[in-house]
Amino acid sequence: MSAETIEKTTTDRLRRYGLFSAATLRVVSQLARKQVGYTTYQAFFDEVGVTKPKLYISTQKGVGGVPYVDVPAKAKQQEGTIVLHLPMGNSLDPNQLYQVATIAAANPAYRVIAFGNPSGKPYHYREQNLSVRKLWNIAFSSRRHALVAAELEYLASQEVTSAYYVGYSYGALKALIASQYSQGEQKGLILIDPVAHPRGLRQLFRDFNTSFKPMGEYVNRTQVQTFFDARHDAVKLVDYSAGLTRPINIAIGLMLARTDLAPLIDEVLKKKPNLELAVAWGSKSELGNDAHMKVTMHRLAHEYASVRTLRLEGDTHPFANDIHLHAAIIREALSNI
């Protein structure tokens, strides 16, 4: 497919949502066109400034470490920092780095710091291991600081200001919890298809498994060969099933099964009433619940003037695997919060 055709199909696909400004459509569609011109995904990474992931080791006993990439802003005048939290079990492999690079390229005035998660080899990182007590606290305690302690420590070490916390799926919950415990300046919070309400652990994993089926359709929408190549190489590197059976991810699964989104948002907004919040969800999301989300977000938008919503009609949970849709949601949210 030619660069011109991909630019047009990307514009048309995103315009149908009726959610995105002309500026967002233009920037993301032109980025899609540009991505066609790279012969390798590494060439794209190099131009954007996405380097090999590093591991930040916490100075706190029992906290462990967190893998990250830190992408500097390209624009001369930086507008802030996007702190990006990845979905459960997703490490900073080539597939996820492509997502990070796309988001950074669509928002060149922002520094982008992306935090990965424990996964299969070679991304499991022994230094990330937490004590049994910490795992128990993550799984069953209402105080989940351990889940984001290393991330918050890294941000503090970098003296990050004007931060926008962003996360998709489990990453949305991490972004929300990070907001709850963050002591620094935070400009906004963007939650993309978070788990909406509690459910049994067995049902949660059934919902996760159901969400895998439509994933390929969202990937194929992009028609960017270097993105396909990055995903192909990621699958060769990472055993996702092994990653999901790691103790930390089992603890996370137990926590997600107990999660009720609305009270957590209430808790954060009561603490930070001026915090700008944007929440995007798919109307057919396997991990959300459209009726529940509409009622919850209507109430929150009524109670807090800073709340914005983006409802994606007809989309299921894996919609963020359409890298251009994912980037458009974040860019649009940033322009309105």
Helices and strands as residue ranges (DSSP letters): H 3-15, H 22-36, H 41-48, E 54-57, E 65-71, E 80-85, H 94-106, E 110-115, G 126-128, H 132-140, G 145-147, H 149-157, E 163-168, H 170-181, E 186-192, H 201-212, H 215-221, H 225-237, H 240-244, H 247-257, H 261-271, E 276-282, H 290-303, E 307-312, G 317-321, H 323-336
